[in-house]
Amino acid sequence: MLLNKNISHILTAVLLSFLLYGCSAHNHPQKLSPYSDSIRTILETSGSNRVELENFLSRYDGQPEKRQAAEFIVSNLPPADRAGLSADDLAENLDFAFLARESTPWGKEVSWTDFLHYVLPHRVSQEKAVNWRKKFYTDLLPLVSQCQSMEEAVLAVNRWCFSKTGFKSTQRWDQNPLMTINRGWGRCEEAVILTVCALRSVGIPARQAMVPAWQHSNDNHTWTEVQVDGKWHYIESANPDYGLDHAWFSGSVRKAPLVVSYAYGNIVSADYPILGRSFGCTLINSTGRYAPASKATIQVLDATGKALPETKIFISVLNYASFRPVAAKISDRDGKAEITLGPGSMLISAANGNSSAYVGSIWIPGEQAARDNILLKLIPGNLPIGEASFRFDYKDELNIPTPPKNSEGSRKAEFDSIKNKRLQKLNGMRKAAGSFSAKHAPSIAKAGLNTPQLQKAISTCPSKHLPSLLQSLSSMAPADLLTITADELILNARIADTARTEAADSGLKYDDAIFNQYVLNPRIMYEQRSNWRKELHGRFSLSKTGNLKKLLRKLGRFTAEISSIQRGPLGNSLNPEEVLDTLKTSTASEICIFNTAVLRSAGVPARYLDEQQWIEFYDGKEWQPFYPQNPKQTGNKNATTESRHFYSPWTTVKFKIPSFDNKPKAPQYFKDFSISRLINKSRFQLIEKSVNGKMNPQNKTWEISVPQGNYFLISVDRNEKNEPNIYIHKIKK
């Protein structure tokens, strides 16, 4: 699974508290609905889609249970869902959820509260919402109808998911369950999305659980939790190698620093402590289910010893060679906060103004009864530099071994057969792509079961725009090729070509390489794919505005009208069309992606600098900055301290990592060392893109350049138990 996925959303969910009424009320009259205030907010921020949401709600007048369920769904809709889902989309999800409740032996045995939070929801994580429930119900109901128990049904559904997908690392944005089936592959979170949807489709409560970052290993992991006869269990998603509460990670999770389970909506009480609440989601701290856990009490004081309330406290884990924030808390009026954590070591940090504190906290079961209280005394000008040794290894009395795999035992032939049937479909599409066009087969084959749409696009595209269409296919991300239609591919090429001509007519010219990457390319960052070009071109084309300067002023005025709304950890980002319609965004990234899309739709080369949080456009001679939050500073490279640092000569630092002098392999960036900056003086943020450098292989000396500013070099040397010695140095100008 890709690192960083979901971590920032966990932090957002913990830090943003949004009051929602509980769902314990049942069959309330509409005028006493506990969701009225939230629904009002949803409707006011749904743009032109408001009529669809109102239509959906009104369909269930006179049906108390379904009306309450409809209100529950709408009251928790993420911004993209409220702007994009139709009444029919929402009604299909609700009606088939109730159908599963009525038509399965366990359906009505599931409590109303669990039904609302874990069966009814239309989404699992940050995938794009699609209509999966009717298809899955139709496919899976005959399968589970033959099962003698709920547990047997869970295992049958998981085996069905295995027949549809296998594990493979993909991209940073989540595939929806239909995409994963079309592709035949998915990373662990995408397998969770598929499995949770499949279980919910036949009335079985299910949810996502995850370790945001391992400490004994790198990366992270997420899996499916499923409720059987009222009790929660875990399974490895789309992998029937193991049964309930057995998986390859059963032993590894005993060292988990934190485990988080997700619930749609606001849960009044849960089976484990509430880690945090945000709009539309409750995060449950389920660490104690998987690992030894103890409560950490943290107190924040200023330099004089006075308690600091309302202060953000970050809990970070050393993963690869950087500190990854996995949770956050806010201190109470006494400057205190509590959180349940697993064994091992964490970095606890906080800041207030120019004062900060960074404390390593270690708890080793068997050596300590509980984690020591943590005191953060904020000191002016304090910096997190020095050396630390983190521990996590302990004698685990349970010593859970990894159980034998079903696929390697007596059932190997059965599992191979299931896998081969899935691969045969994909191989068939690859062969079809090769016979259709040997030259373009590698690109076409990436579309999996969507290959026919790409073939249709090539066959029907006007010859004038075919070169741009073929260029799109060769550079488009596989995840985008899984869902794009022939008409969308042709439209993207046609409007991009038209916009380039209009740009040239206005005096803006550029070469093919810039056109292909920064105009024709419909992907901007990690957003879910959408067909934004037509509508944006109709509103912001250079043929209407006249020239680039006028276009930038118009875009600046429009951006100033956009306001911010809350978004929790569930739901994908608002796409450019939805921002245009609602005049809302929930993150700075959405604003930048929207502005980048507008410029590309007008034929102006543009790119989003996500680590800087502004965009650049090409004026025909060089790249210039455009600041969506401050468009009056367009083209001013000295607009802010950050932009001045970025556009000035970068700082170059030379260094060696002594612990690698006697090792046969060279240290690697990201894995063995990294460069981070401090965000608000309180937490580290890894630098992935704004860094250039290489190593001299003769003496293993690195030379790395970064923008001017405050950066820290973090290097890690792990012992035989994989426990890290950590070295933090401030990079000097």
C-alpha positions in Angstrom: 0.0 0.0 0.0 1.3 3.5 -0.8 2.6 5.4 2.2 0.8 8.6 3.2 -2.5 7.4 2.0 -5.2 8.3 4.6 -2.7 9.6 7.2 -3.6 13.3 6.6 -7.3 12.4 6.7 -6.9 10.7 10.1 -5.3 13.9 11.3 -8.1 16.0 9.8 -10.8 13.8 11.4 -9.2 14.1 14.8 -8.7 17.9 14.6 -12.0 18.9 13.1 -14.9 18.3 15.4 -18.4 18.6 13.8 -21.4 18.1 15.9 -24.0 15.7 14.5 -26.9 14.2 16.3 -26.7 10.4 17.0 -28.6 7.9 15.0 -30.1 6.1 18.0 -33.5 7.8 17.4 -35.7 5.5 15.4 -38.9 6.3 13.4 -39.0 10.0 14.3 -41.5 12.1 12.5 -40.0 14.2 9.8 -40.5 17.4 11.7 -38.4 16.0 14.6 -35.6 14.7 12.5 -32.3 14.6 14.3 -30.5 15.3 11.0 -32.3 18.5 10.1 -29.5 21.0 10.7 -26.9 18.9 8.9 -29.2 18.3 5.9 -29.8 22.0 5.6 -26.0 22.5 5.4 -25.7 19.7 2.8 -28.4 21.2 0.6 -26.9 24.7 0.8 -23.5 23.5 -0.4 -24.6 21.0 -3.1 -24.9 23.5 -6.0 -27.3 22.6 -8.8 -27.5 19.0 -7.4 -29.7 20.2 -4.6 -32.8 19.3 -6.5 -31.5 15.7 -6.8 -30.9 15.4 -3.0 -34.4 16.8 -2.3 -35.9 14.4 -4.8 -34.1 11.5 -3.1 -35.4 12.5 0.4 -39.0 13.0 -0.8 -39.2 9.6 -2.3 -39.5 8.1 1.1 -42.2 10.3 2.6 -44.6 8.0 4.4 -41.9 5.3 4.8 -40.5 6.0 8.3 -37.5 3.6 8.3 -36.4 4.4 4.7 -36.9 8.1 5.3 -34.7 8.1 8.4 -32.1 6.0 6.5 -32.2 8.6 3.6 -31.8 11.4 6.0 -28.8 9.7 7.7 -27.1 9.2 4.3 -27.7 12.8 3.1 -26.7 14.3 6.5 -23.2 12.7 6.2 -22.6 13.2 2.4 -19.0 14.2 1.6 -18.8 17.4 -0.6 -18.1 15.5 -3.8 -21.1 13.1 -3.2 -23.5 15.9 -2.4 -22.5 17.7 -5.6 -22.4 14.6 -7.9 -24.8 11.8 -6.9 -28.2 11.8 -8.4 -31.5 10.8 -6.7 -31.5 7.5 -8.7 -27.9 6.8 -7.5 -28.8 7.3 -3.9 -32.1 5.5 -4.1 -30.6 2.4 -5.7 -28.1 2.2 -2.9 -30.8 2.6 -0.2 -33.4 0.3 -1.7 -31.0 -2.6 -2.3 -29.6 -2.2 1.2 -33.1 -2.7 2.6 -33.7 -5.5 0.1 -30.6 -7.3 1.5 -31.9 -6.7 5.0 -35.2 -8.3 4.2 -33.8 -11.2 2.0 -31.0 -12.6 4.1 -31.3 -14.7 7.3 -29.1 -12.3 9.3 -30.5 -9.1 7.8 -32.9 -8.1 10.5 -30.6 -9.5 13.2 -28.2 -6.6 12.6 -29.1 -3.7 14.9 -30.6 -0.6 13.4 -27.5 1.4 14.4 -25.1 -1.0 12.8 -27.2 -1.2 9.7 -27.0 2.6 9.3 -23.3 2.8 9.9 -22.0 -0.4 8.4 -24.5 -1.8 5.8 -26.3 1.2 4.3 -23.3 3.5 3.4 -22.6 3.8 -0.3 -18.8 4.3 0.2 -15.9 3.0 2.2 -13.0 5.4 1.9 -11.9 8.0 -0.7 -12.9 6.2 -3.8 -15.3 7.8 -6.3 -18.8 6.8 -5.5 -20.4 4.5 -8.1 -23.4 2.2 -8.3 -22.1 -1.1 -7.1 -24.8 -2.4 -4.8 -27.4 -3.7 -7.3 -24.8 -5.5 -9.3 -23.1 -7.1 -6.2 -26.4 -8.0 -4.7 -27.5 -9.8 -7.9 -24.2 -11.7 -8.1 -23.8 -12.5 -4.4 -27.3 -13.3 -3.1 -27.4 -16.7 -4.8 -24.0 -17.5 -3.4 -24.7 -16.6 0.2 -28.2 -18.2 0.1 -26.4 -21.5 0.0 -24.5 -20.8 3.2 -25.5 -22.3 6.5 -24.1 -19.4 8.7 -23.1 -15.8 8.6 -19.5 -16.8 9.0 -19.7 -19.1 6.0 -21.3 -16.3 4.0 -18.4 -13.9 4.9 -15.9 -16.4 3.7 -17.8 -17.1 0.5 -18.0 -13.3 -0.2 -14.3 -12.9 0.4 -13.6 -15.8 -2.0 -15.8 -14.1 -4.6 -13.7 -11.0 -4.2 -10.5 -13.0 -4.7 -11.9 -14.2 -8.0 -12.2 -10.6 -9.1 -8.9 -9.1 -8.0 -5.3 -9.8 -6.9 -2.8 -7.6 -5.0 -0.7 -5.2 -6.8 0.5 -1.7 -5.9 -1.4 0.9 -8.0 -1.6 4.7 -7.5 -2.3 7.2 -4.8 -6.0 7.7 -5.5 -8.4 5.0 -4.7 -10.0 2.8 -7.3 -13.8 2.2 -6.8 -14.8 -1.4 -6.6 -15.9 -1.6 -10.2 -12.5 -0.2 -11.3 -10.7 -2.9 -9.3 -12.8 -5.6 -11.0 -12.1 -4.1 -14.4 -8.4 -3.9 -13.7 -8.1 -7.3 -12.0 -5.6 -5.7 -9.5 -5.6 -3.4 -6.5 -3.6 -2.4 -3.5 -4.7 -3.3 0.0 -7.1 -0.4 0.5 -8.7 -1.0 -2.9 -9.2 -4.7 -1.9 -10.8 -3.4 1.3 -13.2 -1.1 -0.7 -14.2 -4.1 -2.9 -14.6 -6.5 0.0 -16.6 -4.1 2.3 -18.9 -3.2 -0.6 -19.5 -6.9 -1.4 -20.3 -7.7 2.2 -22.6 -4.8 2.7 -24.4 -5.8 -0.5 -25.7 -8.9 1.2 -26.5 -7.2 4.5 -23.3 -8.0 6.4 -21.9 -5.1 8.5 -18.4 -4.3 7.4 -15.8 -1.4 7.7 -12.2 -0.5 7.0 -9.5 -0.8 9.6 -5.9 0.3 9.2 -2.4 0.8 10.7 -1.6 4.3 9.4 2.2 3.5 9.6 4.1 0.5 10.9 7.1 1.1 13.2 8.7 -2.3 13.0 8.5 -2.3 9.2 7.8 0.3 6.4 4.6 1.3 4.7 1.2 0.6 6.3 -1.7 -1.7 5.9 -5.5 -1.8 5.8 -7.9 -4.6 6.0 -11.6 -5.5 6.5 -13.5 -5.7 9.8 -16.7 -7.7 9.6 -19.5 -8.2 12.1 -20.7 -11.8 12.5 -23.6 -12.5 14.9 -23.0 -9.1 16.6 -19.2 -9.5 17.1 -16.5 -7.8 15.1 -13.8 -9.9 13.4 -11.1 -9.2 10.9 -10.2 -10.7 7.5 -7.6 -10.1 4.9 -9.5 -8.5 2.1 -10.1 -10.4 -1.1 -7.8 -13.1 0.2 -9.4 -16.4 1.4 -6.0 -17.8 2.4 -7.1 -17.3 6.0 -10.4 -17.3 7.9 -11.8 -15.0 10.5 -9.2 -13.4 12.8 -6.3 -15.0 10.9 -4.2 -13.2 8.4 -0.5 -12.8 7.4 -0.4 -9.7 9.7 -1.9 -11.3 12.8 1.6 -11.4 14.4 2.8 -8.1 12.9 -0.2 -6.1 14.2 0.9 -7.0 17.7 3.5 -4.2 17.3 1.1 -1.7 15.8 1.4 1.8 17.3 -2.2 2.6 16.4 -5.1 0.9 14.7 -8.0 2.9 13.4 -11.5 1.6 12.3 -13.8 3.8 10.2 -17.6 4.3 10.6 -19.8 6.3 8.3 -21.6 9.1 10.3 -21.4 10.0 14.0 -21.4 7.1 16.4 -22.6 7.9 19.9 -20.7 4.9 21.4 -18.4 2.3 19.9 -16.8 -1.0 20.8 -13.5 0.8 21.4 -12.5 4.4 22.3 -13.3 7.2 19.8 -10.1 8.6 18.3 -11.8 11.5 16.7 -14.9 12.8 14.8 -15.1 14.7 11.7 -17.8 15.5 9.2 -19.5 12.3 8.1 -17.1 10.0 9.9 -16.1 8.6 13.3 -12.6 7.2 13.8 -12.5 4.4 16.3 -9.2 3.6 18.2 -9.3 -0.2 17.9 -5.7 -0.7 18.8 -6.6 -2.7 21.9 -8.3 -5.4 19.8 -5.0 -6.2 18.0 -2.1 -5.3 20.3 -1.2 -4.6 23.9 -2.4 -1.0 24.5 -2.0 1.6 27.2 -3.4 5.1 27.7 -1.0 7.9 27.2 -1.6 11.1 29.1 -0.1 14.2 27.5 0.2 17.7 29.1 1.2 20.8 27.3 2.8 23.7 29.3 4.4 26.9 28.3 7.9 27.9 29.4 6.7 29.2 32.7 4.8 26.0 33.5 1.3 27.3 32.7 -1.1 24.9 31.1 -1.9 25.5 27.4 -5.4 24.6 26.3 -6.6 24.2 22.7 -3.1 23.2 21.6 -2.7 20.6 18.8 -0.6 17.6 19.8 0.8 15.3 17.1 1.7 11.7 17.5 4.2 10.5 14.9 5.8 7.2 14.0 9.2 6.6 12.4 8.4 4.9 9.1 11.1 4.5 6.4 13.4 7.4 7.3 10.8 10.0 8.2 8.3 10.8 11.0 4.7 10.2 9.9 2.0 11.8 11.9 -0.7 9.2 12.6 -3.0 11.0 15.0 -3.6 14.3 16.6 -5.3 15.5 19.8 -6.3 18.9 21.2 -5.4 19.7 24.8 -8.3 20.5 27.2 -8.5 23.5 29.6 -5.8 21.8 31.8 -3.5 21.4 28.8 -4.1 17.6 28.8 -5.1 15.1 26.3 -5.3 11.3 26.3 -4.9 8.7 23.6 -4.6 4.9 23.7 -1.5 3.7 21.9 0.1 0.3 21.1 3.6 -0.7 22.2 6.8 0.8 21.0 8.0 4.4 20.3 6.4 7.6 19.1 7.4 11.2 18.7 5.0 13.5 20.6 5.1 17.1 19.5 3.3 20.4 19.9 3.8 24.1 19.2 2.3 27.5 20.2 3.7 30.5 18.3 7.5 30.3 18.3 7.6 27.8 21.1 7.6 24.0 20.6 8.4 20.7 22.2 9.4 17.3 20.9 9.4 14.2 23.1 10.1 10.6 22.4 7.7 8.2 24.2 8.5 4.5 24.6 6.4 1.8 26.1 7.7 -1.8 26.1 5.1 -4.4 27.5 6.6 -6.5 30.2 9.1 -3.8 31.2 6.5 -1.1 32.0 3.0 -1.4 33.3 1.9 1.5 31.3 3.2 4.3 29.2 4.7 7.1 31.2 3.0 10.5 31.3 4.3 12.8 28.6 5.1 16.4 29.4 5.5 18.8 26.5 7.0 22.0 27.9 7.1 24.5 25.0 10.4 26.4 24.7 10.9 29.4 22.4 13.2 28.7 19.5 13.3 25.0 20.2 14.4 22.6 17.4 14.0 18.9 17.0 17.7 18.0 16.5 19.8 15.3 18.0 19.9 11.6 18.3 17.3 9.1 19.6 17.0 5.4 19.8 13.5 4.0 19.3 12.4 0.6 20.6 9.4 -1.6 19.8 10.6 -5.2 20.3 9.1 -7.0 23.3 8.5 -10.6 24.4 4.9 -11.2 23.2 3.4 -14.0 25.2 0.8 -14.7 22.5 3.5 -15.2 19.8 0.9 -15.5 17.1 2.4 -17.4 14.1 1.3 -16.8 10.6 -1.2 -19.6 9.8 -0.6 -21.8 6.7 -2.1 -20.5 3.5 -5.0 -22.3 2.0 -3.5 -21.6 -1.5 -0.4 -23.5 -0.6 -2.1 -26.6 0.9 -4.7 -29.0 -0.2 -6.8 -26.3 -1.8 -4.0 -25.0 -4.0 -5.6 -26.3 -7.2 -8.9 -24.6 -6.3 -7.2 -21.3 -5.7 -5.1 -21.5 -8.8 -8.2 -22.2 -10.9 -10.0 -19.1 -9.5 -7.0 -16.9 -10.1 -6.5 -18.3 -13.6 -10.1 -17.6 -14.7 -9.6 -13.9 -13.7 -6.3 -13.7 -15.5 -7.7 -15.3 -18.6 -10.2 -12.4 -19.0 -7.4 -9.9 -18.7 -5.2 -11.8 -21.1 -8.0 -12.0 -23.6 -8.2 -8.2 -23.5 -4.5 -7.9 -24.0 -4.6 -10.2 -27.1 -7.5 -8.2 -28.5 -5.5 -5.0 -28.0 -2.5 -6.6 -29.8 -4.6 -7.7 -32.8 -6.3 -4.4 -33.0 -3.1 -2.3 -33.0 0.3 -3.8 -32.2 1.9 -0.4 -31.9 -0.6 0.9 -29.3 -1.3 -2.4 -27.6 0.7 -1.7 -24.4 -1.3 1.5 -23.8 -4.7 -0.1 -24.7 -4.1 -3.2 -22.6 -3.7 -1.1 -19.4 -7.5 -0.5 -19.6 -8.2 -4.1 -18.5 -11.9 -4.9 -19.2 -12.4 -1.3 -20.5 -10.2 -2.1 -23.5 -13.1 -2.0 -26.0 -13.8 1.6 -25.2 -10.2 2.5 -26.1 -10.5 0.5 -29.3 -13.7 2.3 -30.2 -12.1 5.7 -29.6 -9.2 5.0 -31.9 -11.5 3.7 -34.6 -14.0 6.6 -34.5 -11.8 9.6 -33.7 -11.5 12.1 -36.5 -8.1 11.9 -38.1 -7.4 15.5 -37.3 -7.4 14.7 -33.6 -6.1 11.2 -33.6 -2.5 12.1 -32.8 -3.6 13.8 -29.6 -5.9 10.9 -28.7 -3.1 8.4 -29.2 -0.7 10.6 -27.2 -3.3 10.7 -24.4 -3.5 6.9 -24.3 0.3 6.5 -24.1 0.6 8.8 -21.1 -2.7 8.4 -19.3 -2.6 6.6 -15.9 -3.9 3.0 -16.0 -6.6 3.9 -13.3 -7.9 6.6 -15.7 -8.0 4.2 -18.7 -10.2 1.9 -16.6 -13.2 4.3 -16.6 -12.8 6.7 -19.5 -15.2 6.2 -22.4 -14.6 6.5 -26.1 -16.5 9.8 -26.3 -14.6 11.3 -23.4 -11.3 10.4 -25.0 -12.2 12.0 -28.3 -13.7 15.1 -26.6 -10.5 15.5 -24.5 -8.3 15.5 -27.7 -10.6 17.7 -29.7 -11.0 20.4 -27.1 -7.3 20.4 -26.2 -6.4 20.8 -29.9 -8.9 23.6 -30.3 -7.7 25.3 -27.2 -4.1 25.2 -28.4 -5.1 26.8 -31.7 -7.0 29.5 -29.8 -3.9 30.1 -27.6 -1.7 30.5 -30.7 -4.1 33.0 -32.1 -3.8 35.0 -28.9 0.0 35.0 -29.2 0.7 32.1 -26.8 2.8 29.3 -28.5 4.7 26.3 -27.1 6.2 23.0 -28.3 4.5 19.6 -28.4 6.2 18.4 -25.3 4.7 21.2 -23.2 1.3 20.7 -24.9 1.3 16.9 -24.2 2.2 17.2 -20.6 0.6 20.4 -19.4 -2.4 21.0 -21.7 -3.6 17.7 -23.2 -3.0 15.7 -20.0 -6.3 15.5 -18.1 -4.6 14.3 -14.9 -3.3 17.1 -12.6 -2.4 15.4 -9.3 -4.1 12.6 -7.3 -7.7 13.6 -7.9 -10.4 11.3 -9.1 -10.8 11.5 -12.9 -13.5 13.7 -14.3 -14.4 15.0 -17.7 -13.9 18.7 -16.9 -12.5 20.0 -20.1 -15.7 20.8 -22.1 -17.5 22.8 -19.4 -14.4 24.8 -18.3 -13.4 25.6 -21.9 -16.9 26.9 -22.5 -16.5 29.3 -19.6 -12.8 30.3 -19.8 -11.6 30.0 -23.4 -9.1 32.4 -24.8 -11.4 33.0 -27.7 -13.8 34.7 -25.3 -11.4 36.4 -22.9 -9.0 37.6 -25.6 -5.6 37.1 -24.1 -3.7 35.5 -21.2 -3.7 38.5 -18.9 -7.5 38.9 -19.2 -8.0 35.2 -18.6 -5.9 35.2 -15.5 -7.8 38.2 -14.1 -11.1 36.5 -14.8 -9.9 33.3 -13.1 -8.7 35.3 -10.1 -12.1 37.0 -9.7 -13.9 33.7 -10.0 -11.6 32.0 -7.5 -12.2 34.8 -5.0 -15.9 33.8 -5.0 -15.1 30.2 -3.9 -15.6 29.5 -0.2 -14.5 26.6 2.0 -16.5 23.8 3.5 -15.7 20.9 5.8 -14.6 17.5 4.5 -13.9 14.5 6.6 -11.7 11.5 5.9 -14.4 9.8 3.7 -15.1 10.9 0.2 -13.0 11.9 -2.8 -12.1 15.5 -3.5 -14.4 17.8 -5.4 -13.5 17.7 -9.1 -13.2 20.9 -11.2 -16.7 20.7 -12.5 -18.1 20.4 -9.0 -16.1 23.3 -7.8 -17.4 25.4 -10.8 -21.0 24.4 -9.9 -20.9 24.7 -6.1 -18.3 27.5 -5.7 -17.0 25.4 -2.8 -13.8 23.7 -2.0 -12.7 21.7 1.1 -8.9 21.8 0.6 -6.3 24.1 -0.8 -5.5 21.2 -3.3 -9.0 21.4 -4.7 -8.6 25.1 -5.5 -5.2 24.5 -7.1 -6.4 21.6 -9.2 -9.5 23.6 -10.3 -7.3 26.6 -11.4 -4.9 24.2 -13.2 -7.8 22.6 -15.0 -9.2 26.0 -16.1 -5.9 27.1 -17.6 -5.4 23.8 -19.4 -8.9 23.9 -20.8 -8.1 27.3 -22.2 -4.9 26.0 -23.9 -2.6 27.6 -21.3 0.1 25.1 -20.1 -0.3 24.8 -16.3 1.0 22.6 -13.5 0.3 22.2 -9.8 3.2 22.4 -7.3 1.5 20.5 -4.5 4.4 20.9 -2.0 4.3 24.6 -2.5 0.5 24.9 -2.7 0.4 27.2 -5.8 0.4 26.6 -9.6 2.5 27.7 -12.5 1.6 28.6 -16.0 3.7 28.9 -19.1 3.6 32.3 -20.7 5.4 31.3 -23.9 8.8 32.0 -22.5 9.0 30.7 -19.0 7.0 29.3 -16.1 5.3 31.9 -13.9 3.5 31.5 -10.5 -0.2 31.9 -10.0 -1.5 32.0 -6.4 -5.2 31.0 -6.2 -5.4 32.4 -2.7 -3.8 35.7 -3.9 -4.2 36.1 -7.6 -3.2 39.8 -7.5 0.4 38.5 -7.0 0.3 36.6 -10.3 3.8 36.4 -11.8 5.5 37.8 -8.6 8.1 35.3 -7.6 8.7 37.3 -4.4 5.0 37.3 -3.3 5.6 35.3 -0.2 8.6 34.1 1.9 7.9 30.6 0.5 7.9 31.7 -3.1 11.0 33.8 -2.7 12.8 30.8 -1.2 11.5 28.5 -4.0 12.5 30.8 -6.9 15.9 31.8 -5.4 19.0 29.6 -5.8 18.4 26.5 -3.8 20.4 25.5 -0.8 22.9 22.7 -1.5 24.2 20.4 1.2 26.9 17.8 1.1 26.9 14.9 3.6 27.7 11.3 4.3 25.8 8.8 6.4 28.6 7.2 8.5 26.6 4.1 9.4 26.8 3.1 5.7 30.6 3.3 5.3 31.0 -0.4 6.0 27.8 -1.6 4.3 27.9 -3.0 0.8 24.9 -1.1 -0.4 24.5 2.7 -0.6 22.0 4.6 1.4 18.7 5.4 -0.4 16.7 8.5 -0.2 13.3 8.0 1.5 14.3 4.6 2.8 17.5 5.3 4.7 17.5 9.1 5.0 15.1 11.9 4.0 14.7 15.6 4.2 11.7 17.1 6.0 10.4 20.5 7.0 8.5 21.5 10.0 4.8 22.4 9.5 3.7 25.1 12.0 6.8 24.1 14.1 4.9 21.1 15.4 5.2 18.2 12.9 7.5 16.9 10.2 6.5 16.8 6.5 8.5 14.7 4.1 9.9 16.4 1.0 9.4 14.2 -2.0 9.5 16.4 -5.0 11.2 19.7 -4.1 14.6 17.9 -3.8 17.4 17.2 -6.3 20.5 15.3 -5.7 22.8 12.4 -6.2 25.5 10.3 -4.5 29.1 10.0 -5.4 29.5 6.2 -5.5 33.2 6.3 -4.8 33.0 7.9 -1.4 29.2 7.6 -0.8 28.9 11.4 -0.4 25.6 12.9 -1.2 25.0 16.3 -2.7 21.4 17.5 -2.4 19.6 20.7 -3.2 16.4 22.0 -1.7 14.6 25.4 -1.7 15.8 27.8 0.9 14.1 27.5 4.3 14.2 25.4 7.4 14.8 21.7 6.6 16.0 18.8 8.5 18.0 15.8 7.4 16.8 12.6 9.1 18.9 9.4 8.8 18.2 6.0 10.2 20.4 3.1 11.2 18.5 0.0 12.2 19.8 -2.8 14.4 19.3 -6.6 14.0 15.8 -6.2 15.4 15.0 -3.4 12.9 14.8 -0.9 15.8 16.0 2.5 14.6 18.7 4.9 15.8 17.6 8.2 14.5 19.8 11.2 13.7 18.2 14.6 13.0 20.3 17.5 11.7 19.2 21.0 10.7 20.3 21.9 7.2 22.1 25.2 7.2 22.0 27.7 4.4 
